[in-house]
């Protein structure tokens, strides 16, 4: 996924601040970690919360990001 694709999704997200997708710069950092180390099957709730806390993203925002970057429930896509 390119940064422009993510920016389009981010701009169209009408959620409140607690449910909104993370900022593009933060999303790039998160996806670089996820794409290199985890798959949806190996990424558990504790890791989601830990990563959300580390990057100061709400849990709901992290969940939305995971839905955006998940490819066929087998891998995460990196935002380039």
C-alpha positions in Angstrom: 0.0 0.0 0.0 1.3 3.4 -0.9 1.2 6.4 1.4 -1.2 8.0 -1.0 -3.6 5.1 -0.7 -3.5 5.4 3.1 -3.9 9.2 3.0 -7.1 8.7 1.0 -8.5 6.2 3.5 -7.3 8.4 6.4 -9.0 11.5 4.9 -12.3 9.7 4.4 -12.4 8.3 7.9 -15.2 10.1 9.7 -14.7 8.6 13.1 -14.2 10.6 16.3 -10.7 11.1 17.7 -10.8 7.9 19.7 -11.8 5.7 16.8 -9.8 7.4 14.0 -7.0 5.8 12.1 -3.5 6.7 13.3 -1.7 9.6 11.5 0.1 8.5 8.4 3.6 8.9 9.9 2.7 6.7 12.8 0.9 4.2 10.6 4.1 3.8 8.5 6.1 3.0 11.6 3.6 0.5 12.9 3.2 -1.3 9.6 7.0 -1.6 9.1 7.1 -3.5 12.4 4.0 -5.6 11.7 4.9 -6.5 8.1 8.3 -7.7 9.1 7.6 -9.6 12.3 3.9 -10.7 12.5 1.0 -12.2 10.8 -2.7 -11.8 11.8 -2.5 -15.3 13.4 0.6 -14.5 15.6 -0.4 -11.0 16.6 -2.4 -11.4 19.8 -4.3 -8.9 21.9 -1.4 -8.2 24.3 0.9 -7.2 21.5 -1.8 -5.0 19.9 -2.2 -3.1 23.2 1.5 -2.8 23.7 2.1 -1.5 20.2 -0.8 0.9 20.6 0.6 2.2 23.8 4.1 2.6 22.4 2.9 4.7 19.5 0.2 6.5 21.5 -2.7 5.2 19.4 -6.1 4.2 20.8 -7.0 0.5 20.8 -9.9 1.3 18.4 -7.6 3.1 16.1 -5.2 0.2 16.1 -8.0 -2.2 15.2 -9.0 0.0 12.3 -5.4 0.1 11.1 -5.1 -3.7 11.3 -8.2 -4.0 9.1 -6.8 -1.6 6.5 -3.5 -3.4 6.2 -4.5 -7.0 6.5 -4.1 -8.9 3.3 -6.2 -12.1 2.9 -6.0 -12.8 6.7 -2.4 -14.1 6.1 -0.1 -11.1 6.3 0.1 -7.4 7.0 0.9 -4.9 4.2 3.5 -2.2 4.7 2.7 1.4 4.0 5.5 2.7 1.7 
